[in-house]
Amino acid sequence: MSTTSKLRIATTDAANAMEIACGEVESAVGVPVQPEFQEIDGTCLIVELRLVDDTERTSHPHRLALTVASSASSVEVLSSWKESNALHPKARFCHDVLGVDFDTMPSVALRALDVGLPTAQWQRSDAAWHLAVPALCGEQLIVGLLRRRGYARRFASLDINALKLGLAS
């Protein structure tokens, strides 16, 4: 069974924060990383990173996290783990799908489209996490929106992949 090492990091949300954080992590571990998911939580940007050249020789995720924590000054490591590549989520259909030509688009959807990453943000107004997942439907760029009530119940990689599958069909 094939696995991928992942890191969840936090940094201050500012211009080019994603690029700076990825650069620092890559320098620390010596392996390219790919951002897969971001959360905006106040002034904090939380990013889930996948090690691109993950091989069996790559250190255990805990050791990678310690390396990043000790050498990357602008990021905080929140967690590290190995994830199975064999997981196949069931497609989840989304009733709230917007195209780029719509007049009103929530800021989380705009951010997801701009960065090209699934993006979650806590909305105090309705006490829910909002997840925006960008996708291509034919040649049209669209974004699907999901809501999850309660602060403690955030979104996971399987939620994102299931939504992507639902948007792609």
C-alpha positions as CSV (number, residue, x, y, z in Angstrom):
1,M,0.0,0.0,0.0
2,S,1.4,3.4,-1.0
3,T,1.4,6.3,1.5
4,T,2.1,10.0,1.3
5,S,3.7,12.1,4.1
6,K,1.7,15.2,5.0
7,L,2.3,18.2,7.2
8,R,-0.2,20.7,8.5
9,I,1.4,24.1,9.2
10,A,0.2,27.5,10.4
11,T,1.6,30.9,9.4
12,T,0.5,34.5,9.5
13,D,-1.9,35.2,6.6
14,A,-0.2,37.9,4.5
15,A,0.8,38.6,0.9
16,N,2.7,35.6,-0.5
17,A,2.3,33.7,2.8
18,M,1.7,30.4,1.0
19,E,4.9,30.7,-1.2
20,I,7.0,31.7,1.8
21,A,5.8,28.9,4.0
22,C,6.2,26.3,1.2
23,G,9.7,27.6,0.5
24,E,10.7,27.3,4.2
25,V,9.3,23.8,4.5
26,E,11.1,22.7,1.3
27,S,14.4,24.1,2.6
28,A,14.0,22.4,5.9
29,V,13.1,18.9,4.6
30,G,15.0,19.0,1.3
31,V,11.9,17.6,-0.6
32,P,9.4,19.6,-2.7
33,V,6.0,20.1,-1.1
34,Q,2.6,20.7,-2.7
35,P,-0.1,22.6,-0.9
36,E,-3.4,20.7,-1.0
37,F,-5.7,22.6,1.3
38,Q,-5.8,25.9,3.2
39,E,-7.9,27.2,6.0
40,I,-8.2,30.8,7.0
41,D,-8.7,31.2,10.7
42,G,-8.6,34.9,11.7
43,T,-5.1,36.2,10.8
44,C,-3.8,32.7,10.6
45,L,-3.3,30.7,7.4
46,I,-3.3,26.9,7.9
47,V,-2.0,24.8,5.1
48,E,-2.0,21.1,4.5
49,L,1.1,20.1,2.5
50,R,2.0,16.9,0.7
51,L,5.6,15.8,0.2
52,V,5.9,15.5,-3.6
53,D,8.9,13.1,-3.8
54,D,7.8,11.0,-0.9
55,T,9.7,7.7,-0.9
56,E,10.3,5.0,1.6
57,R,13.6,6.7,2.5
58,T,11.8,9.8,3.6
59,S,11.9,10.3,7.4
60,H,8.9,9.5,9.5
61,P,6.4,12.4,9.5
62,H,7.1,13.1,13.2
63,R,10.8,13.6,12.4
64,L,10.0,15.8,9.4
65,A,7.8,17.9,11.7
66,L,10.6,18.3,14.2
67,T,13.0,19.4,11.4
68,V,10.6,22.0,10.1
69,A,9.8,23.2,13.6
70,S,13.4,23.7,14.4
71,S,14.5,25.4,11.1
72,A,11.5,27.2,9.6
73,S,11.0,30.4,11.7
74,S,7.8,31.7,10.1
75,V,5.7,28.5,10.3
76,E,4.3,26.5,13.1
77,V,3.9,22.7,12.6
78,L,0.4,21.7,13.8
79,S,0.5,18.0,12.8
80,S,2.2,15.4,10.6
81,W,1.0,12.0,9.4
82,K,1.1,9.4,6.6
83,E,-2.0,9.1,4.5
84,S,-2.9,6.1,2.3
85,N,-3.1,6.7,-1.4
86,A,-5.6,3.8,-1.7
87,L,-8.6,5.8,-0.3
88,H,-11.3,6.3,-2.8
89,P,-14.0,8.6,-1.6
90,K,-17.6,8.5,-2.8
91,A,-18.6,11.5,-4.9
92,R,-20.4,14.1,-2.9
93,F,-22.7,16.3,-4.9
94,C,-22.9,20.0,-4.0
95,H,-26.1,22.0,-4.6
96,D,-24.2,25.3,-4.1
97,V,-22.1,25.6,-7.3
98,L,-21.0,29.0,-8.6
99,G,-19.3,29.9,-11.9
100,V,-16.8,32.8,-12.2
101,D,-19.4,35.0,-14.0
102,F,-21.8,35.0,-11.0
103,D,-22.4,38.4,-9.5
104,T,-22.1,37.5,-5.8
105,M,-19.4,35.1,-4.7
106,P,-18.3,34.7,-1.1
107,S,-14.8,35.7,-0.2
108,V,-13.8,32.1,0.6
109,A,-14.8,31.1,-3.0
110,L,-12.9,33.9,-4.6
111,R,-9.8,33.0,-2.6
112,A,-10.1,29.3,-3.6
113,L,-10.4,30.3,-7.3
114,D,-7.5,32.8,-7.0
115,V,-5.1,30.3,-5.4
116,G,-6.5,27.1,-7.0
117,L,-6.8,25.3,-3.7
118,P,-9.7,24.1,-1.7
119,T,-10.2,26.7,1.0
120,A,-12.1,26.6,4.3
121,Q,-13.0,29.6,6.5
122,W,-15.0,29.9,9.7
123,Q,-18.0,32.2,9.4
124,R,-19.2,33.6,12.7
125,S,-22.4,34.9,11.1
126,D,-23.9,31.4,10.7
127,A,-21.6,29.5,13.0
128,A,-20.3,27.2,10.3
129,W,-17.2,26.2,8.3
130,H,-17.5,27.2,4.7
131,L,-15.5,25.0,2.2
132,A,-14.9,26.2,-1.3
133,V,-13.5,23.7,-3.8
134,P,-12.4,24.9,-7.3
135,A,-12.9,22.6,-10.3
136,L,-13.1,22.6,-14.0
137,C,-16.4,21.6,-15.6
138,G,-15.6,21.3,-19.3
139,E,-13.8,24.5,-19.9
140,Q,-15.7,26.5,-17.2
141,L,-14.0,27.3,-13.9
142,I,-16.5,26.6,-11.1
143,V,-16.4,26.4,-7.3
144,G,-18.5,24.2,-5.1
145,L,-19.5,25.4,-1.6
146,L,-20.2,23.2,1.4
147,R,-21.1,24.2,5.0
148,R,-20.4,22.3,8.2
149,R,-22.0,23.5,11.4
150,G,-19.9,23.7,14.6
151,Y,-16.4,25.0,15.2
152,A,-14.9,21.6,16.1
153,R,-16.0,19.8,12.9
154,R,-13.7,21.0,10.2
155,F,-13.2,19.5,6.8
156,A,-10.7,16.7,5.9
157,S,-9.0,15.5,2.8
158,L,-11.6,12.9,2.1
159,D,-14.4,15.6,2.2
160,I,-12.4,17.7,-0.3
161,N,-11.8,14.8,-2.7
162,A,-15.4,13.6,-2.5
163,L,-16.6,17.1,-3.4
164,K,-14.1,17.4,-6.3
165,L,-15.4,14.0,-7.6
166,G,-19.0,15.3,-7.4
167,L,-18.1,18.6,-9.2
168,A,-16.2,16.7,-11.9
169,S,-19.0,14.4,-12.8
